[in-house]
Amino acid sequence: MKKKVIKILALLVLQFSFLALSGFAQESGKLYKTYCAGCHGANLKGNSASSLIKTAWKYGRSRSLMTRNITFGIPGTEMIAWNQVLNKEQIRSLVDYISDAQEIQPNIDRSIPQHIQSEKYDLQTEEWVVDAIKTPWAIEFVSKDSALVSERRGMLRWIVEGTPLEEPVKGVPQSQEFKTGGYMDIAIDPKYKENGWVYLAFSYAPERITDASAPAMTKIVRGKIKNNNWIAEEKLFEVPNKLLVTNGNRWGCRFLFDKDGFLYFSIGDMGYAEYAQDLSKPVAKIYRINPDGSVPNDNPFINQADALPQLFTRGNRNVQGIAQHPETGDIWFTEHGPMGGDELNILKKGGNYGWPDITYGIDYDGSVVSDQTNQEGMLQPVIYWNPSIAISPAEFSNSPLFPEWKNNLFIGALAFEEVRRLPIDGNKVEYQEMILKGYGRVRDLKFGPDGALYVVLNQPDKILRITPQ
C-alpha cells in the first residue's frame, strides 16, 4: 500500500511538472511573439532583423550575453534596451525560449574548421591540444618542441611535441582561484637558456587563501623548473597587507618583456574603480620592473610621495593583452571596458588612460560610469569597441610563415570568441579582419618558434595551431 501511494504521488508530481513546463513554454512563446517576432520572425528565422537560429553569434553566444543584449540593447545596432518594458523574469524566459529553439545549443562545443579562407592566406587549422588541459590562461614556448601552459586553477603544465605531460609542475605557489582570479600570465626570461627563469602572475592571499573573502592582490614571482619541480622561487612584486582588497574581480594580468629587457605587467581594477587614479593603490595600473624585481631608476613615479615606485601608467581598467611592435618598438595594449568601451591603446610613460573618469562604456547594470569620453591630461584609445568584445590577448606577427602578415597586430576576444587581424600604419589601425569567430573564448595568442599561430581557447579548453596551407 505504501509503495502504491508513493508511486501515485510521483506520477502527480511529474504531471504537474509537465503542466508547469508547458505553461512556461506557452508564456515564453507569447513574450517572443509580442516583442521579438516582428523583427526576428515568428519562427525565429529572421525578418527585418537576423535569424535567432544559428551557430555563429556575432554578439556572443552565452546565456549571460543574450541576457545582457536583451536587457541593455546593442549599441550601434537597431537592438534596443528592453529593461524598461520587460522585467528580469520575462527576459530570462525569452533567453530560455531562444536557447531551447537552437538546433545546436549556444553553449555546446562546435567543430573547429580544418580550413579557413582569410584575406591573405588559405589557413589550415589543427586542434593541437584537446581535453588534457583545464582553463588554460597563457602559453610560452621554451623551445621548438616544448611549451609551458598556465591553468587558471593554479597549475603549470609542460606540452612536449603537442602532448601535455600528465603530471603538472610540482611545488608551485598556491593561488586564490575565485571569479577571474587564479593563475594568469607566464613569461620566459629573454635569457632563459642561460638562467632558466620562468615568471608567473597569480592571485594571492597571505591568509585564508581558499576563502573568497580573504584580502588578496596579484603577486609576481619567478622560479625555475627542474625535474618538473618548481624551485628557487623569488618574489618580484607583492603589496603590503594594507593595500589588499576583498572579493576582487578583474585581476588582469598580462606580461611583456620589451626589447630593453624591462618586464611590464598589469593589474586590473579588481572591482575598485575608485582607486584607479590613486597612485598609492595598486589596482588598475600597468607596472615596469627589472627582471629581478628592482625598480628602474627612470620609472615615472619613482620620486613621487606615496606612489608605488613600480607604476608606469594609471587609469587602466583591466589590461589583458600587451605586445611590442617589431619595428617601431611601440608597446600596444588591450583593455577591457565595462559594457562597451573596450580599448586598444599605445603605452606612454606616466600615461593616464582615464578609467573611470572617462569611458566609452556604461556599467553592467545600465548605469552611467562617466558622462565624459575625454578629459585634458587623459589619453584616448587608438580605437574602441561598442559593444564590448571582451578583448584579451594581443600579439604582433613577425613569423616567416606569414610574410603577408608582417607587423600586423592580432587580438583575441573572450565574450565574442574572436581572433582578429589588425594591419597597423604608424599609430593607426587600417582595418580589422576576422580570422576566427565562435569557436571558444580566446585567452591567449602566440606565434611559436615554428612560425605557426597558436590560439588558446576556453570553453572549450583547447589550443589550436594555425598555418598557411
N, C-alpha and C positions, 0 to 999 in steps of 0.2 A: 504493500500500500504506500509506504514512504517513498519508494523508488518511483512509483507511478505519479505521485504528487510532484516530485522534483522534475520529472520528465514533462509534465504539463506546464509547470512554471517556466521551464527552459523554452518550450515552444512559444509560450506567450511573450517572453522577453524577445525572442527572435522576430515574432510577428510585429510587436510594437517598434522594434529597431528598424525593421524594413519599412514600416509606415512612416517612421520619423525621417529616415533617409529619403524616401520617396517625396515626402513633403518638402524636405530641404532642397532636393534637386529641382522640384517644381518652383519653389521660391527663387532659387538661383537663376533658373531659366527665365522667370518673369523679370527679374532685375536686368538680366542681359538684354532681353527683348526690349525693355523700356528705355535703357540708357545707352546700349552699345550697338545693337543690331543695325541702326540707321547708318552707321559708318563702317562697321566691320562685317555686316551681312548677317542675315538671320541664321545661317548655318556656320558662322564664324569664318567663312572662307573669303571674306573681303567684299567691300563695296566701294565707297569713296576713300576708305582707309584700307590698310593692308589686312591680309588674312591673319587670323589668330590660330590657324592650324599650320604649324611649321616646325622645323628643327633649328633653323637659323634665326635667333632672336637678336635683332640689331641692338636693342637697348637692355640686354641681359635676360637670361632665361630662368633665374632662380625665383622662387615664390616671393622672397623679400623684395626683389627688384620689381616684379609685377605689382606688388602691393604699393611700393613707393611711386611707381609710374601712374597708377590709377589715382592714388591719393593726391599727389602734388603735380601731376602732369609732366610733360617732357618739354623743356624749353626749346624754342626754335622749331617746334612742330605744331600741328593742329590739335595735339592731345592736351586737353585742358585738365586742370585740377578738379577732382570730383569730391574733395573732402568737405566742401560746403553744401553738397547735395546728398551724399551718402555717408552713413556712419561706419565705424570700423568693422562692425559685424557684416554689414552689407558688402563692403569692399572685400573682406575675407571670403565671403560667399561667392563673389564674382571671380576671385582668383581661383577658388576651388573649381568653379564651373569651367573656366578656361583650361585649367590644368587637366581636369578629367576628360576634356574633349580631345586631347592630343593623341595622335597615333603613337608618338614616342613622347613619353612624359618629359617635362622640361629638365628634370634633374637626373635623367638616366644617361649613362655613357653612350656616346656615338662613335662610330668607327672613324679613325683618322684617315684621310685620303692619302693614297700612296703617291699620287702625282698632283702637283699644284701648278697652274699656269700663272706666272707673275709677269709683270711688265718687261723685265729684263731676262728672265730665265724660266725654263721649264724645270720645276723643282721636284726632287724625289724626297719623300718623307718616310722615315722608318721609326718605329717605336723602339728606341734604343734601350730603355729600361721600363719595365712594366711590372706592377704589383709588388715588387720587392722592397719598395720604399714607402714611407708614410709621411704625408705633408712635407715634401721637400721644399726647402726655402732658398738654398743657394748651391751653386756648383762652382768648383775651382779645379782646373786641370793642373796636375803636378808634373805630368809627362804626357807623351802622346798616347800612352796606353792606360794611364791611371788618373782618376779624379777623386776629389772629396766632395761629399754632399752633406749639407746640414739638414736635419729634420727638425721641424718646429717643436716636436715633443721632447727634444733635448738629447739628440744623438748626432754623432758624426759617423759617416759610413764611407768606406772605400768602394769605388767602382773600378774594376780591373778588366780591361778589354770588353767593356759593355756589360759586365756581370757584377752586381753588388755582392760584396762579401757578406756572408750570413751573419757573422759576428760584428757588431758595431765597435767603434773605438772604445776601449775601456778607460775608466778613470777620469772621464770628462766632468766638468763642473755641473752641479745641479742647477736647474733653471725653474723659474716660476712661470708655468705654462697656463695662462688664463687669457681669455679673449684673444687678442692678437699677439700676446706675449709668448715667450719661449726662446728657442734658438733662432737666430736671424742670420745675418750675413757672415760669410767667412772670406778670408783673403790669404793669399800666399805671398810671403815676403819676396820682393824683387830679387833678392839674393838667396832664394830658397835652397838652391843646390849647394850653397856654401854653409848656410846656417840652419836650415830646416824649420824656420819659424812659420807657424800657422796662426792666423788671427781670427778671433771669434767674438761675436756680439751676442749677448743674451740678456733676458730679463732676470733680474737678481733681487732677492730679498734677503737681507742679513739674518733675519729671524723668521720662523714660521713660513718657510719657502713654499710649502704646499697649501698655504692659506691665501685665497684670492684677495682678502682684505689687508694683508700684511703690507707695510710700507716697502716700496720697491723702486728700482730705476734700472736703466740699461747699464750694463757693465761690459768693459772691453778688456780682454786678456789675450795673451799669446802663449803658445806652448809648442812642444814638439811631439811627434808621434813615432814611437819606436816599438817594434814588435806588436803593433796595433794597440799600444798603450799611450795615453796622454801623459806627458811628463814635462818637467822643467817649466811649469806654468809661471808666468809673470803678469802681474796686474798692471794695466796701462791706464785705465780710467775707471774711477769709482767715486761717486759724490759722497759727502758726509751724510750721516743719517738724517740731519735736519732738512736736507733737500729731497728726501724720498717722498713719493706720493702714494696714495692708496687707490685701489680699484682703477689702476691705469689702463688706458687703451690708446691705440695708435702709437706704438712704440718706435717705429722706424724699423730697422736700422740698415743702412747700406754703406759699404766700404769703397774707397778708391785710393790706390797708391798712384800719385801723379809722377810725371817724368823726373821730378826733382827728388823723389823719394819720400815726400811727405805723405802721411796717412790721414785721409779725410773720413769722417763718419757722421751719421745723422742720428738725432733722437727726435721722435715725433712729439706732438703736444700733449700726449698721454691723457687727453680729455681735459686739460687745464689750459685752455686758450688764453686765459687772463695772465699767464706767465710768459707768453711768447715774446713780449717786448722787453722783459726784465732780464738784464744781463747777469743778474745774480742767481737766476733759476736755470736749471739745465734743460728744460723741455723746449721743443720747437726751435731747434738750433742745428747748425752744421759746425763741426769741430775740425781742427787741424792739429795733429801732433807729430812728433818724430816717431820712428818705428819702435823706440824703446819706451815711449810714453812721455818723454820730456817735451817741454813746450818750446816751439820755435821762437826765437827772440824777436821776430818781426810779426808775430800774431797781432791782429788789430786792436785787441782789448787788453793786452798783457799788462799795461800800466794804468788801467782804469780801476779805480777803487770799487770793490765789491763785485766786479765782473769775473766770471770764470775765465782763467787765462787761456784755456784751450779753445775758446769760442772763435769762430771765423765769420759766422753770419747769425742773424736772428730773424724772427717772424716767419719761420718755415713750418707750416702746419704738420706735414708728415712726408719727408723725403724718402722715397723707396727706390730711386734709380739715380745713378751718378756715373758719368763717363767723361773721358778726356778726348778731345778731337785729336786725331793722329798727327795732323799737320799744324794747326793753329795753336794747339796747346790749351785752348779754351776748355773749361770744365762746364758741362751741361748737366742739369739735374731735373728730375721729375718730382712733382709734389702733389699729393692728394689734396683736393679741395673738399669742402663739405658736400652738399647736394648741388653739384655744379661747381665750376671753377677749378678743375684740375689744371695744373700749370706745367709748362716747360720753361725752365729758366737757365740763365748763364750765371755762373758763380762769380761774384765780385767780393773782393776782400773787404770785410766790415759791412757788407751789404745788409739792408733791412728789406725783407720781402713782404712785409706788410701785415701778416696774419696776427690778430683778427681785425685789425683796424681797416684794412681794405681787402675785398674779396669779390670774386665774380660768382659766388655761390650763395645759397641760403642754408640754414640749418636743417637737420633731418626731420624736424617737426614742422617745417614750413616757415619758421620764424626768421626774421632778418638778423643776420650776424652783424653786418655793417651796411649802411646805405651808400658807402663810398667805394669806388673801384680804383681810385688813385689818390695819392696824397704826396705832398712835397717831402723829399727825403726817402721815399719808399720806391723800390724798384718794380717795374712792370714785367710781366712774363713775356717771353718771345711769342708764345701762343697759349691759349687756354681752351678747355673743352667744356661746353654746356650742351647736354647733360654730362656729368662726370662719367668717365670710362673706368674709373678706379685705376689710374695709371700707376705702373710699378717699375719694372726694370728698364734700364737704358744701356745700350751697347753700340759703340761705333764699329763699323766694318772696315777692316783692313786686311781681309782674307784674300790670299792668292787664288782661291777657288772662285771668287766673285769679283773680278776686276771692275765690272759694271756697277758694283755697289760701293766702290771705294769712297771712304769718308762719309757714307750715309749713316744716319742715326737710326737705330732700331729701338722701338719701345714696346712694352707689353702692357696689357690691361687685365685686371682681375675680374671685375664685375662683367665687363663687356667681352671678356675672353678673346683678346685680340693680340696679334703681332702686326705692327705697322712699320713700314719703311719711310723715313723722312729724309729726302735729299736736302742738304744744307748748302746755302750760298752765303758766305760771310756769317752774319748773325741772324739769318732769316731761314725759315723753313719754306722750301719752294712748293711742296705739296705733300700729301700723305697717300701711301699705297697700302691697302690691306693685303697682308700675306696669309694670315690665318684668322679664322673667325669661328667661335662657337665650339671649340673642342676642349675647353678647360680653362681654369684661371691661370693666367701666365704669371708665374712668380719670378723667374729669372731667365736671362738670355746670355749666351756666351758663345763666342767664336772659339772653337777648340784649336789645339796645335795642328790638327789635320785640316783646318780651314772650314770645317762644317759649322753650321749654326745649330747650337743645342738649345732647346726650349724646355724649361722646367715647368710642369703643369701641376696644379692641384685640382682635385675634383673633376676628372680622375687624376690620381697621383702617377705621373709618367714623366719620362724625359724623351723628347723627340730629337732626332738628328736629321737635319735638312741639308741636302747637297744639290748642286746642279746636275741634271741628267747628262 
